[in-house]
């Protein structure tokens, strides 16, 4: 083996051309005696079987080193280091095998030089990947065997592994000035012991559909997730003790302070923040099954007898696709009426809701439902809070940080002679008064603001200095909304409806034998939260009775009664409709409708009266309707 390894298949010259002893009876030279008990030929030259085994081993080694380099690069686990570890030992072993007389021993040595580094890499790699991606394991052997036998029709069923159902989540640095800085941050974070714990917690947040992860590091580390607008502790599955027992989802046990500090150090390194930073913010990203999601890390600390560090991670939710207003959960009568109002040539339409009620999405959908092809739309946007770009809507930015007030942006926008003006989350009283004036002078004005309901939105405009007469003359409608969670369809339970609910919705026990409530422990589909997804409930106040009452200076109670007379279905009644349909629960609408909007800028607005015990049945919106658009305009 020691002579043929470096020279491949070249036969030793002495075995063919060297001198020999010629036998008289045959005339052929007598071959030289074999040296050693190896696989070489009689003259010490190359043997076929060892040469073939050697070249097969070389091919396998080349392919293995190439795969290790690509895999380590993909997963960011020091590709240069592992390529050297897996590539260098075999050439060194081949040089050493040159001096080994036995060909079998030389092949064994080179085989070990090929396999041992690969096993070491597999052990290091398997610690950072999910079980369904691990190599050189029984599961890996089953997957390879199933892939080889599949073309000939033989299927090998693999046992279901819960890890196979989880997405692949990787942490990526994204806040650096260039790729080199991001790579440096990621390498520094990976070398810290808390990196894997941070990845594990973010994986749990992604699986639970959380949009915010709050970490409090004190005597112990407490983690909370915001899922569907509700903050709670993460849930972990408690396996059933018997077949009759159901699985339970319980609160995760808090970790030690050391675990939290290690995780915080890894996240700070990933965002390029100093290890001892007590305040600040940074950015990074998650790769969820290869798709990026932007994340923002905010840090603040509180000093005291025992220092407390707070980490808040905002996780970008997957983009939801809404094509129509009905996709938001808006009932058909309200959607039809809103589209009709958006076709008006002039007037004011209010959109309102508390923070986190989905108001931004509904407002953008309403703007997209308006006719933006034959009418010029401009949007007043705060530079500190940029809005989503909408086609055929020209943004005009203001920035109070640099001394550019909203009214200055409005003056600039009016130079374009727009037909419609869009203003999000209005807070400036002067801007509100000016927008109401423009709505009376032939402009269509769409305004959103924080308010508890449609009636409260009207009261807040009046509190900002708008005259009741002006508002009553231009108001087309006031749309308000809330978000409610949907009961998990997998684990929800049926209960008989309460008598009060039957009276409120005008049903009998025969008509409505059961409603749904969340289960006690949750399931794998909802990850123990008992709810899955959200939908919106709406109320639309619009009509002549409402406008006349506002213009006459009516009180909040009077304006609410006027809206009900015009056919408004209150938020509570709309939410109860979802309970009757089995979409949500009584406890959920009680929680959702308890949310209040912040006080408006300026004088405190009067609060609307509570819902009456019974609301009139749903009716189509009444009152004067805006006429058809003039010639040259296209109604939506």
C-alpha positions in Angstrom: 0.0 0.0 0.0 2.8 2.4 0.9 4.2 2.5 -2.7 1.0 2.7 -4.8 -1.0 5.3 -2.7 0.7 8.4 -4.0 1.2 7.2 -7.6 -2.3 5.9 -8.4 -2.4 3.1 -10.8 1.2 3.3 -12.1 2.7 -0.2 -12.0 6.2 -0.5 -10.5 8.7 -0.6 -13.3 10.7 -3.4 -11.7 7.8 -5.8 -11.8 7.6 -5.7 -15.6 11.0 -4.5 -17.0 13.4 -5.6 -14.2 15.8 -8.6 -14.6 14.7 -12.1 -13.8 15.8 -15.7 -14.0 14.8 -17.4 -17.3 13.6 -21.0 -17.2 14.9 -23.1 -20.0 11.7 -25.0 -20.5 9.5 -22.0 -20.8 11.7 -19.1 -21.8 10.0 -16.7 -19.3 11.7 -14.9 -16.4 11.0 -16.1 -12.9 9.0 -13.5 -11.0 10.5 -11.8 -8.0 9.3 -13.1 -4.6 6.5 -11.2 -2.9 7.5 -9.0 -0.1 5.1 -8.9 2.9 1.6 -10.3 3.4 -0.2 -7.4 1.7 -2.5 -7.0 -1.4 0.2 -6.0 -3.8 1.2 -8.0 -6.8 4.1 -10.4 -6.8 6.5 -7.7 -7.9 5.4 -5.2 -5.3 3.2 -3.2 -7.7 -0.4 -2.1 -7.5 -3.2 -4.6 -6.6 -6.6 -3.9 -8.2 -8.9 -4.2 -5.1 -6.9 -1.9 -2.9 -6.6 0.7 -5.7 -10.4 0.6 -6.3 -11.1 0.9 -2.6 -8.7 3.9 -2.4 -10.3 5.8 -5.2 -13.8 5.2 -4.0 -12.8 6.5 -0.6 -11.2 9.6 -2.2 -14.4 10.4 -4.1 -16.5 9.9 -0.9 -14.1 12.2 1.0 -14.3 15.0 -1.7 -18.1 14.9 -1.7 -18.2 14.9 2.1 -15.9 17.9 2.5 -17.9 19.8 -0.1 -21.2 19.0 1.7 -19.7 20.1 5.1 -18.6 23.4 3.6 -22.0 24.1 2.1 -23.9 23.0 5.2 -21.7 24.9 7.6 -22.0 28.0 5.5 -25.8 27.7 5.3 -26.1 27.4 9.1 -23.4 29.8 9.9 -21.3 27.4 12.1 -17.8 28.4 11.2 -17.5 26.9 7.7 -13.8 27.6 7.3 -13.0 25.8 10.5 -15.1 22.7 9.8 -13.9 22.5 6.2 -10.4 22.3 7.5 -11.2 19.8 10.2 -13.0 17.5 7.7 -10.6 18.0 4.8 -7.1 18.0 6.2 -6.8 14.6 8.1 -7.2 12.3 5.1 -4.3 13.7 3.0 -2.1 13.5 6.1 -3.2 9.9 6.7 -2.5 9.1 3.0 1.1 10.3 3.4 1.5 8.3 6.6 0.1 5.2 4.8 2.9 5.3 2.3 5.2 3.9 5.0 2.8 1.2 6.2 3.6 -2.2 4.6 0.1 -3.5 4.8 -2.4 -2.2 2.3 -5.4 -3.2 4.5 -4.0 -1.2 7.4 -3.4 1.8 5.1 -7.0 1.8 3.9 -8.2 1.4 7.5 -6.2 4.5 8.5 -7.5 6.7 5.7 -11.0 5.5 6.4 -10.8 6.7 10.0 -9.3 10.0 8.8 -12.4 10.5 6.7 -15.1 9.4 9.1 -13.9 10.6 12.5 -14.0 14.4 11.6 -17.4 13.9 10.0 -18.8 12.3 13.2 -17.4 15.2 15.2 -19.0 17.7 12.9 -22.3 15.8 13.1 -22.3 15.9 16.9 -21.6 19.6 16.9 -24.2 20.3 14.2 -26.9 18.1 15.7 -26.9 20.3 18.9 -28.1 23.3 16.8 -30.8 21.8 14.6 -34.1 20.1 15.2 -34.3 16.3 15.4 -35.7 16.0 11.9 -32.6 17.6 10.5 -30.0 15.7 12.5 -27.5 13.4 10.6 -25.9 10.1 11.5 -28.8 9.1 13.7 -31.4 6.3 13.5 -33.9 8.8 12.2 -31.4 9.9 9.5 -30.9 6.3 8.4 -34.7 5.8 8.1 -35.0 8.9 6.0 -32.2 7.9 3.7 -33.6 4.4 3.3 -37.1 5.7 2.6 -35.7 8.0 -0.1 -33.8 5.1 -1.7 -36.7 2.7 -1.7 -39.4 5.1 -2.8 -38.6 4.9 -6.5 -39.3 1.1 -6.5 -42.6 1.5 -4.7 -41.5 0.6 -1.2 -42.6 3.0 1.5 -41.2 3.2 5.0 -43.4 5.0 7.4 -41.6 7.2 9.8 -42.9 7.8 13.4 -44.4 11.2 13.9 -42.0 13.5 15.7 -43.4 16.7 17.3 -40.2 18.5 16.3 -41.1 17.8 12.6 -44.2 20.0 13.0 -42.2 23.0 14.3 -40.8 25.6 11.9 -37.1 26.2 11.5 -36.2 29.4 13.2 -32.8 31.0 12.9 -31.6 34.3 14.3 -29.9 36.7 11.9 -28.2 40.1 12.5 -29.9 42.8 10.5 -29.1 46.2 12.0 -25.5 46.6 10.8 -24.3 49.1 8.2 -23.2 46.3 5.9 -23.0 42.5 5.5 -19.6 42.2 7.2 -20.8 44.0 10.3 -23.9 41.8 10.5 -21.8 38.7 10.1 -19.5 39.9 12.9 -22.5 40.5 15.2 -24.0 37.0 14.5 -20.6 35.3 15.1 -20.2 37.2 18.4 -23.8 36.2 19.5 -23.4 32.6 18.5 -20.3 32.3 20.7 -22.3 33.2 23.8 -24.0 30.6 25.9 -27.4 32.3 25.8 -27.8 32.2 22.1 -29.6 28.9 21.9 -31.9 29.9 24.8 -32.8 33.1 22.9 -33.5 31.0 19.7 -35.6 28.6 21.7 -37.8 31.3 23.2 -38.3 33.0 19.9 -39.2 29.7 18.3 -41.9 29.2 21.0 -43.1 32.7 20.3 -43.4 32.1 16.6 -45.3 28.8 17.2 -47.7 30.6 19.6 -48.2 33.3 17.0 -46.9 36.0 19.4 -46.2 39.5 18.2 -44.4 40.6 21.3 -42.1 38.9 23.7 -41.5 40.6 27.1 -38.6 39.4 29.3 -38.3 40.5 32.9 -34.9 39.6 34.5 -35.0 39.9 38.3 -34.6 37.3 41.0 -35.9 35.0 38.3 -36.6 35.4 34.6 -40.2 35.8 33.7 -41.3 35.7 30.0 -44.7 36.8 28.6 -46.1 36.6 25.1 -48.6 38.8 23.4 -50.9 36.6 21.3 -54.0 38.0 19.6 -53.7 41.2 21.6 -53.6 39.5 25.0 -50.4 39.2 27.1 -49.9 36.0 29.1 -47.2 33.6 30.1 -46.0 31.0 27.6 -47.8 27.6 27.7 -46.1 24.2 27.8 -47.7 20.9 27.1 -48.2 18.5 30.0 -48.6 15.0 28.6 -51.6 13.0 29.8 -50.9 10.3 32.4 -53.4 7.9 30.8 -55.4 7.4 27.7 -58.5 8.7 29.3 -56.9 11.9 30.5 -56.7 14.9 28.2 -53.5 16.7 27.6 -53.0 20.0 29.5 -51.3 23.2 28.7 -49.9 24.9 31.8 -47.8 28.1 32.4 -44.1 27.6 31.7 -41.9 27.6 34.8 -39.8 30.8 35.2 -36.0 30.4 34.5 -33.2 31.6 36.7 -31.7 35.0 36.6 -28.5 33.6 35.0 -30.5 32.2 32.1 -32.2 35.5 31.5 -28.9 37.4 31.6 -27.2 35.0 29.2 -30.1 35.4 26.8 -30.0 39.2 27.1 -26.3 39.2 26.4 -26.8 37.1 23.2 -29.6 39.4 21.9 -27.5 42.5 22.7 -24.6 41.1 20.8 -26.9 40.3 17.9 -28.1 43.9 17.8 -24.7 45.4 18.2 -25.4 46.8 21.7 -22.8 46.8 24.5 -23.0 43.8 26.9 -23.6 46.1 29.9 -26.2 48.3 28.1 -29.1 49.2 30.4 -31.2 51.1 27.9 -31.4 51.3 24.1 -32.8 49.5 21.1 -31.6 47.5 18.2 -32.8 45.4 15.3 -32.3 41.8 14.2 -34.3 39.3 12.1 -35.8 35.8 12.3 -35.7 33.4 9.4 -38.8 31.3 9.8 -38.6 28.4 7.4 -36.3 30.7 5.3 -38.7 33.7 5.3 -37.4 36.8 7.1 -39.3 38.6 9.9 -38.0 41.8 11.3 -37.6 42.2 15.1 -37.0 45.1 17.3 -35.3 44.8 20.7 -35.9 47.4 23.4 -34.0 47.5 26.7 -34.7 49.4 29.9 -33.5 48.8 33.4 -34.8 49.8 36.9 -32.5 50.3 39.8 -33.4 49.3 43.3 -32.7 46.8 46.0 -32.4 44.3 43.3 -31.9 45.6 39.7 -34.5 44.6 37.2 -33.9 44.5 33.4 -36.7 44.5 30.9 -36.4 43.3 27.3 -39.2 43.8 24.8 -39.0 42.1 21.4 -41.4 43.1 18.8 -41.8 40.4 16.2 -43.2 41.3 12.7 -46.3 39.3 12.1 -46.8 37.5 8.7 -48.5 39.8 6.2 -52.2 39.2 6.2 -53.9 39.4 2.9 -57.3 41.2 2.9 -58.9 41.8 -0.5 -62.3 43.1 0.6 -64.0 44.7 3.6 -65.8 41.5 4.2 -62.4 39.8 4.8 -62.1 42.0 7.9 -65.3 40.5 9.3 -67.4 43.6 8.3 -71.1 42.6 7.8 -72.4 43.1 4.3 -74.9 45.9 5.2 -72.2 48.0 6.8 -69.7 47.3 4.0 -72.2 48.3 1.4 -73.1 51.5 3.2 -69.5 52.4 3.7 -68.7 52.0 0.0 -71.7 54.2 -0.7 -70.4 56.9 1.6 -66.9 56.7 0.1 -68.4 57.6 -3.3 -69.7 60.9 -2.0 -68.2 64.1 -3.5 -67.8 65.8 -0.2 -68.2 65.2 3.5 -66.4 63.7 6.5 -66.1 60.0 7.4 -64.8 59.1 10.9 -62.9 55.8 11.6 -62.3 55.1 15.3 -61.2 52.5 17.8 -58.9 52.0 20.8 -55.2 51.1 20.3 -54.7 47.6 19.0 -58.2 47.4 17.6 -57.2 46.9 13.9 -58.1 50.5 13.0 -55.1 51.0 10.8 -55.9 48.0 8.6 -59.6 48.9 8.3 -58.7 52.5 7.4 -56.3 51.5 4.7 -58.9 49.0 3.3 -61.5 51.8 3.2 -59.1 54.1 1.3 -58.4 51.4 -1.2 -62.1 50.8 -1.6 -62.6 54.5 -2.6 -62.3 55.7 -6.2 -58.7 56.7 -6.5 -58.5 56.7 -10.3 -60.8 59.6 -11.2 -60.2 61.5 -8.0 -57.0 62.9 -6.6 -56.2 61.7 -3.0 -53.6 63.1 -0.7 -52.5 61.7 2.7 -51.2 63.7 5.6 -48.6 61.5 7.2 -46.5 61.8 10.3 -42.8 61.2 9.4 -42.3 59.6 12.8 -44.9 57.0 12.1 -44.9 56.2 8.4 -48.0 54.6 6.9 -48.3 51.9 4.4 -48.1 53.1 0.8 -51.4 53.0 -1.1 -51.5 53.3 -4.8 -52.8 56.6 -6.3 -52.6 58.3 -2.8 -49.9 61.0 -2.7 -48.3 61.3 0.8 -47.5 64.7 2.3 -45.4 64.4 5.4 -45.2 66.5 8.5 -42.8 66.2 11.4 -43.3 68.1 14.7 -39.8 67.1 15.7 -38.4 69.4 13.1 -41.0 72.1 13.5 -43.3 71.1 10.6 -46.9 71.0 12.0 -49.8 69.1 10.4 -51.4 72.3 9.3 -48.3 73.2 7.2 -48.5 69.8 5.5 -52.2 70.4 4.8 -51.4 73.8 3.2 -48.8 72.1 1.0 -51.3 69.3 0.1 -53.9 71.8 -1.0 -51.6 73.2 -3.6 -52.3 70.0 -5.5 -56.0 70.7 -5.6 -57.0 67.3 -4.2 -60.5 65.9 -4.3 -60.0 63.8 -1.1 -57.9 64.2 2.0 -56.8 61.3 4.2 -55.6 61.9 7.8 -54.6 59.1 10.2 -54.8 59.3 14.0 -55.5 63.0 14.1 -54.6 64.7 17.4 -54.0 68.3 16.5 -57.2 70.5 17.2 -56.3 73.0 14.5 -55.9 70.4 11.9 -59.3 68.8 12.8 -61.1 72.2 12.6 -59.5 72.9 9.2 -60.4 69.4 7.9 -64.0 69.9 8.9 -64.0 73.2 7.1 -62.6 71.6 3.9 -65.2 68.8 4.1 -67.9 71.6 3.9 -66.2 73.2 0.9 -66.3 70.2 -1.5 -63.6 67.8 -0.2 -64.1 64.2 0.8 -62.2 63.9 4.2 -61.3 60.5 5.8 -60.1 60.8 9.4 -59.1 58.2 11.9 -58.7 58.8 15.6 -58.7 56.9 19.0 -62.2 56.6 20.5 -64.2 54.0 22.3 -67.1 53.9 19.8 -68.8 55.8 17.0 -70.6 58.1 19.4 -67.4 58.8 21.4 -65.6 59.7 18.1 -68.1 62.5 17.5 -67.8 63.7 21.0 -64.0 63.9 20.7 -64.2 66.0 17.5 -66.5 68.4 19.3 -64.0 68.5 22.3 -61.2 69.6 19.9 -63.1 72.7 19.0 -65.2 71.8 16.0 -68.6 73.5 16.1 -71.6 71.2 16.4 -73.3 73.0 13.5 -70.3 72.5 11.2 -69.9 68.8 12.1 -73.6 68.1 11.7 -73.5 69.6 8.2 -70.6 67.5 6.9 -70.6 64.2 8.8 -71.4 61.3 6.5 -70.7 58.5 9.0 -68.8 57.4 12.0 -67.4 53.8 11.9 -66.0 52.2 15.0 -64.6 48.8 15.7 -63.1 46.3 18.2 -61.1 43.1 17.8 -62.3 39.9 19.4 -60.6 36.5 19.6 -62.1 33.5 17.9 -62.6 30.4 20.1 -60.3 27.6 19.0 -62.4 25.3 16.8 -60.4 22.2 18.0 -60.9 22.4 21.8 -63.9 24.6 22.3 -66.7 23.3 24.4 -70.5 23.7 24.2 -72.6 25.1 27.0 -76.3 26.1 27.2 -76.8 29.9 26.5 -77.7 32.1 29.5 -81.3 33.4 29.7 -80.1 37.0 29.5 -78.4 36.2 26.2 -81.5 34.6 24.8 -83.5 37.7 25.7 -80.9 40.1 24.3 -80.7 38.4 20.9 -84.5 37.5 20.8 -84.0 33.7 20.6 -85.4 30.8 22.5 -83.6 27.7 23.9 -85.0 25.6 21.1 -83.6 28.1 18.5 -80.2 28.4 20.2 -79.5 25.2 22.1 -75.8 25.8 22.8 -73.0 28.4 22.5 -69.3 27.9 22.7 -66.8 28.7 25.4 -63.0 28.1 25.5 -61.8 24.8 26.9 -60.2 24.6 30.3 -56.7 23.5 29.1 -56.4 24.3 25.4 -54.8 22.1 22.7 -51.9 21.8 20.3 -53.7 23.9 17.6 -54.0 27.0 19.8 -50.9 26.2 21.9 -52.9 26.4 25.1 -54.3 29.9 24.5 -57.8 28.5 23.9 -58.3 31.0 21.1 -57.2 31.0 17.5 -57.1 34.2 15.5 -59.2 37.3 15.7 -62.0 39.1 13.9 -63.5 42.6 14.1 -66.9 43.8 15.2 -68.2 47.1 13.8 -70.8 49.8 14.4 -71.7 52.5 11.8 -73.5 55.6 12.9 -74.9 57.4 9.8 -78.1 59.1 8.9 -80.1 62.3 8.9 -81.4 62.0 12.4 -77.8 61.8 13.7 -76.7 64.9 11.7 -79.6 67.0 12.8 -79.0 66.0 16.5 -75.3 66.9 16.3 -76.0 70.2 14.5 -78.6 71.1 17.2 -76.0 70.6 19.9 -77.4 67.4 21.3 -75.9 65.6 24.3 -74.0 62.3 23.9 -77.1 60.4 25.0 -79.2 62.1 22.4 -76.7 61.5 19.6 -76.5 57.9 20.5 -80.3 57.5 20.5 -80.3 59.3 17.1 -77.7 56.9 15.7 -79.9 53.9 16.9 -82.9 55.5 15.3 -80.9 55.6 12.0 -80.3 51.9 12.3 -76.9 51.6 14.0 -76.2 48.2 15.6 -74.1 48.8 18.7 -70.8 47.1 19.2 -72.1 44.9 21.9 -75.0 43.6 19.8 -72.6 42.9 16.9 -70.3 41.0 19.2 -73.3 39.0 20.6 -74.0 38.0 17.0 -70.6 36.4 16.9 -71.3 34.5 20.1 -74.6 33.2 18.6 -72.7 32.1 15.5 -70.2 30.2 17.7 -67.2 32.4 16.7 -66.3 33.8 20.1 -67.4 33.6 23.7 -69.2 35.8 26.2 -66.0 36.2 28.3 -64.1 37.4 25.3 -66.6 40.1 24.3 -66.7 41.3 27.9 -62.9 41.6 27.8 -62.7 43.2 24.3 -65.5 45.8 24.9 -64.0 46.9 28.2 -61.1 48.6 26.4 -61.1 52.4 26.5 -59.5 54.9 24.2 -57.1 57.5 25.6 -58.4 61.0 26.4 -58.2 63.3 23.4 -56.0 66.4 23.2 -57.7 69.4 24.6 -60.8 69.5 26.9 -62.1 66.2 28.2 -64.8 64.9 26.0 -68.1 63.7 27.5 -68.3 59.9 27.8 -71.2 58.2 26.0 -73.8 56.4 28.0 -73.6 52.7 28.5 -75.4 50.4 26.2 -79.1 50.0 26.9 -80.3 46.7 28.1 -81.8 45.9 24.8 -80.9 47.3 21.4 -83.3 47.5 18.4 -83.0 44.8 15.8 -80.5 45.1 13.0 -81.8 47.3 10.3 -80.5 48.7 7.1 -79.0 52.1 7.5 -81.5 54.9 6.9 -81.3 58.6 6.3 -80.4 60.7 3.3 -78.0 58.9 1.0 -75.4 60.8 -1.0 -76.5 61.2 -4.6 -74.7 59.6 -7.6 -71.4 61.2 -8.6 -71.6 63.8 -11.4 -70.6 63.0 -14.9 -67.0 62.2 -15.3 -66.8 60.5 -11.9 -66.9 56.8 -11.4 -68.6 55.4 -8.3 -67.0 52.5 -6.6 
